[in-house]
Protein backbone atom coordinates (compact mmCIF):
# COMPACT_ATOMS: atom_id res chain seq x y z
CA UNK A 1 0.00 0.00 0.00
CA UNK A 2 3.07 2.29 -0.25
CA UNK A 3 1.84 4.00 -3.45
CA UNK A 4 -1.55 4.90 -1.95
CA UNK A 5 -3.05 7.36 0.55
CA UNK A 6 -2.00 8.32 3.17
CA UNK A 7 1.55 7.60 1.98
CA UNK A 8 0.92 9.15 -1.45
CA UNK A 9 -1.47 11.81 -2.73
CA UNK A 10 -3.19 11.26 -6.06
CA UNK A 11 -5.24 13.89 -7.90
CA UNK A 12 -7.46 13.64 -10.95
CA UNK A 13 -6.64 16.80 -12.91
CA UNK A 14 -9.72 18.15 -14.67
CA UNK A 15 -9.01 21.37 -16.57
CA UNK A 16 -12.19 23.11 -17.72
CA UNK A 17 -10.96 26.72 -17.97
CA UNK A 18 -9.55 26.44 -21.47
CA UNK A 19 -10.23 24.25 -24.51
CA UNK A 20 -6.45 24.00 -24.96
CA UNK A 21 -4.07 22.20 -22.66
CA UNK A 22 -1.26 24.62 -21.82
CA UNK A 23 2.08 23.80 -20.25
CA UNK A 24 1.28 26.27 -17.44
CA UNK A 25 -1.77 24.19 -16.50
CA UNK A 26 0.41 21.14 -15.94
CA UNK A 27 2.24 22.85 -13.05
CA UNK A 28 -0.72 24.31 -11.17
CA UNK A 29 -1.48 22.97 -7.73
CA UNK A 30 -4.43 20.60 -8.27
CA UNK A 31 -5.74 21.34 -4.77
CA UNK A 32 -6.46 24.94 -5.83
CA UNK A 33 -8.92 23.99 -8.60
CA UNK A 34 -12.46 23.06 -7.54
CA UNK A 35 -12.93 20.77 -10.56
CA UNK A 36 -10.17 18.41 -9.39
CA UNK A 37 -10.86 15.50 -7.09
CA UNK A 38 -8.64 13.77 -4.57
CA UNK A 39 -8.41 10.03 -5.23
CA UNK A 40 -8.82 8.11 -1.98
CA UNK A 41 -9.52 4.56 -3.14
CA UNK A 42 -6.82 2.05 -2.36
CA UNK A 43 -5.95 -1.57 -2.92
CA UNK A 44 -3.96 -4.16 -1.01
CA UNK A 45 -2.33 -7.42 -2.04
CA UNK A 46 -1.95 -10.52 0.10
CA UNK A 47 1.69 -10.65 1.31
CA UNK A 48 1.67 -14.42 0.65
CA UNK A 49 0.22 -14.01 -2.87
CA UNK A 50 0.94 -16.94 -5.20
CA UNK A 51 0.68 -16.83 -8.98
CA UNK A 52 -2.13 -18.93 -10.41
CA UNK A 53 -1.92 -21.24 -13.40
CA UNK A 54 -4.16 -22.88 -15.98
CA UNK A 55 -3.83 -26.37 -17.45
CA UNK A 56 -5.38 -27.02 -20.87
CA UNK A 57 -6.00 -30.22 -22.79
CA UNK A 58 -7.84 -31.31 -25.92
CA UNK A 59 -8.63 -34.39 -27.97
CA UNK A 60 -9.90 -34.58 -31.52
CA UNK A 61 -11.02 -37.54 -33.68
CA UNK A 62 -11.67 -37.35 -37.41
CA UNK A 63 -13.46 -39.93 -39.55
CA UNK A 64 -14.06 -40.06 -43.31
CA UNK A 65 -17.65 -40.85 -44.34
CA UNK A 66 -19.15 -41.79 -47.71
CA UNK A 67 -19.96 -39.11 -50.34
CA UNK A 68 -16.92 -36.94 -49.46
CA UNK A 69 -18.15 -36.19 -45.94
CA UNK A 70 -15.93 -35.97 -42.87
CA UNK A 71 -16.92 -35.75 -39.23
CA UNK A 72 -14.68 -34.32 -36.52
CA UNK A 73 -15.50 -34.79 -32.83
CA UNK A 74 -13.50 -32.95 -30.21
CA UNK A 75 -13.17 -32.25 -26.52
CA UNK A 76 -11.47 -29.25 -24.93
CA UNK A 77 -10.91 -28.70 -21.23
CA UNK A 78 -9.06 -26.42 -18.85
CA UNK A 79 -8.50 -26.19 -15.11
CA UNK A 80 -7.48 -22.97 -13.36
CA UNK A 81 -5.86 -23.13 -9.93
CA UNK A 82 -5.00 -20.35 -7.45
CA UNK A 83 -6.74 -17.71 -9.58
CA UNK A 84 -7.13 -14.10 -8.45
CA UNK A 85 -9.81 -13.19 -5.94
CA UNK A 86 -10.70 -9.58 -5.17
CA UNK A 87 -13.05 -8.32 -2.49
CA UNK A 88 -13.69 -5.34 -0.25
CA UNK A 89 -13.16 -6.27 3.39
CA UNK A 90 -15.02 -4.44 6.15
CA UNK A 91 -17.65 -2.78 3.97
CA UNK A 92 -19.75 -0.32 5.98
CA UNK A 93 -23.45 0.10 5.14
CA UNK A 94 -24.69 3.40 3.68
CA UNK A 95 -25.31 6.21 6.21
CA UNK A 96 -23.42 4.28 8.90
CA UNK A 97 -20.92 6.04 11.16
CA UNK A 98 -17.31 6.04 10.00
CA UNK A 99 -15.53 2.79 10.87
CA UNK A 100 -12.50 2.75 13.14
CA UNK A 101 -10.62 0.51 10.71
CA UNK A 102 -9.59 1.03 7.05
CA UNK A 103 -12.47 0.60 4.59
CA UNK A 104 -13.21 1.18 0.92
CA UNK A 105 -10.23 -0.64 -0.54
CA UNK A 106 -9.95 -3.74 -2.71
CA UNK A 107 -7.98 -6.68 -1.32
CA UNK A 108 -6.43 -9.02 -3.86
CA UNK A 109 -5.52 -12.57 -2.94
CA UNK A 110 -5.40 -16.01 -4.55
CA UNK A 111 -7.48 -19.16 -4.14
CA UNK A 112 -10.01 -19.08 -6.98
CA UNK A 113 -10.55 -22.13 -9.15
CA UNK A 114 -12.17 -22.71 -12.51
CA UNK A 115 -13.05 -25.67 -14.68
CA UNK A 116 -14.10 -25.67 -18.34
CA UNK A 117 -15.36 -28.56 -20.48
CA UNK A 118 -16.46 -28.35 -24.12
CA UNK A 119 -17.55 -30.94 -26.65
CA UNK A 120 -17.73 -30.14 -30.34
CA UNK A 121 -18.82 -31.87 -33.51
CA UNK A 122 -18.20 -30.70 -37.06
CA UNK A 123 -19.50 -32.10 -40.35
CA UNK A 124 -17.50 -31.25 -43.48
CA UNK A 125 -18.45 -31.86 -47.12
CA UNK A 126 -15.67 -31.61 -49.69
CA UNK A 127 -16.55 -30.65 -53.27
CA UNK A 128 -14.53 -30.69 -56.47
CA UNK A 129 -12.04 -27.90 -57.12
CA UNK A 130 -10.99 -27.50 -53.47
CA UNK A 131 -14.30 -26.07 -52.24
CA UNK A 132 -15.83 -27.36 -49.01
CA UNK A 133 -18.73 -26.58 -46.69
CA UNK A 134 -18.98 -27.30 -43.00
CA UNK A 135 -21.27 -26.95 -40.02
CA UNK A 136 -20.50 -27.41 -36.38
CA UNK A 137 -21.90 -27.42 -32.87
CA UNK A 138 -20.18 -26.75 -29.54
CA UNK A 139 -21.58 -27.44 -26.08
CA UNK A 140 -19.55 -26.03 -23.20
CA UNK A 141 -19.79 -25.50 -19.46
CA UNK A 142 -17.62 -23.38 -17.19
CA UNK A 143 -17.57 -23.09 -13.40
CA UNK A 144 -15.59 -20.33 -11.69
CA UNK A 145 -15.42 -19.13 -8.08
CA UNK A 146 -12.88 -16.34 -8.39
CA UNK A 147 -12.83 -12.68 -9.29
CA UNK A 148 -16.21 -10.97 -9.73
CA UNK A 149 -18.24 -13.78 -8.15
CA UNK A 150 -16.30 -13.47 -4.90
CA UNK A 151 -16.43 -9.66 -4.90
CA UNK A 152 -20.21 -9.64 -5.27
CA UNK A 153 -20.67 -12.19 -2.48
CA UNK A 154 -18.44 -10.28 -0.03
CA UNK A 155 -20.09 -6.91 -0.70
CA UNK A 156 -23.59 -8.19 0.00
CA UNK A 157 -22.85 -10.61 2.81
N, C-alpha and C positions, 0 to 999 in steps of 0.2 A: 504494500500500500504506500510505498515511498513516493510515487509520482502522483499522489492524490491529496485532496484536502485532509487534514489541515497542514500537511507538509509541503504542499504545492498549491498555488492559486491558478485556476484556469478560468479564462473569460471567453465568452462568445462575442466577437466584435461584430456589431451590426451598424454599419454606417449608412444613415439615411439622409444626411445633410446635402450630399452632392451626388449627381448621377455618375461622376467619375471618381475613381479611386486614386487619390493623390498620395505621394510619398509622405507628406506631412501627417496624413491620417493614420499611417502605420505606427507612428511614434507617440500618439496621444495616449494619455492614461485612460484605459477602458473604464475605470471606476467613475470617471467624470461624466460619461455619457449615459443618459437615462435609457437609451435603447439597448444597451449592453446588459447581459445577464451573467451572473456568477454561476459557474457550473459546480454543483455540490455532490453530484452522484459519484459513487465510488464502486470499486470492485475489489475482491480479494480472491486469492488462489490458495488452495490447500497446500501447506508446506510439504506434505508427503505426496504431492501429485505424481501420478504415474501415467505415462503415455499409453493410450489405447491402441488396439490393432484390430484389423479385420482379416478373416480368412475367407477365401473364395474358392469355389469348386464348380465344375460343370461336367456334363456328360452328354454326348450327342450320338445318335444312331441314325444311319441313312440306309434306305432300302430302295432298290429299283423295282418298279411295278410295270405291268404291261402297258402298251400304248404310250410309251415315252413319259410315263409319270414317275415321280420320285416322291417319297415321303421321308421327312426328317423329324425325329422326335428328340427332344432335348430336356435337360434338367439343369437348372442353375441354382446355386445356393450360396449364402454367405453368413458368417457369424461374427458379430462385433463384440469385443470384450474390453472392459474398462473404458467405455466411452464417456465423453464429457457429460457432466450434470451441472446445471446452474440453477440456483434458487436464491430467494431473498430471505435470510434468516431474520427472525424477530420483527416481523411486519406488524406495525401498529394499526389499529382500525381508524377509519376517518373520524375526525373531531375528537380523538382521544388525546389526553395530555402527553406532552413530550416524554419519550422513554429515557431512562437513565443510562441506557446502553446504546451503542452505535446501531442505527437503522438505515434503511433505504439503500443498501448496497447489494450487489450481486456477488454471491460466493460461488466459485467454480471449483469443482472437485471431480473425481472419477468414480466409476462404479456402474455406469449404465451398460446395458447389454442389448443386443439386437439379433434377430434371426430372420432370414429371408429365404423363401423357397419359391421356385417358379418352374412350371412345366410348360413346354411349348410343343406345338405340332405344326408342320408346314408341308403343304402339298405343292409340288412343282410339276409343271407340264412343259416339256421341251418341244419346240417346233423346228421346222427346217430353217436354215439360214442363220442359226445362232439366237433366234428369238425364243423367249420363254415367258411363262406367266406363273405366278405363284400366289398362294393365299395362306395365311397362318393364323394361329390362335395362341394366346399366352394366358395362363392362369397363374397368379402369384399371390403370395401372402407374406406380410411383414409384421413383425412384432418388435416393439422398441419401448424401453422404459427409461430412456435418458433424455437430456435436453429439455425441450418445451413441455413434455408431459410432466416431468418432475417439477418444473417451475410453476406450472398451473396448480398442481396439487398442493405445493407448499404455500402458495399465496392464499388459497382459499381455506386451508385446514390449519 
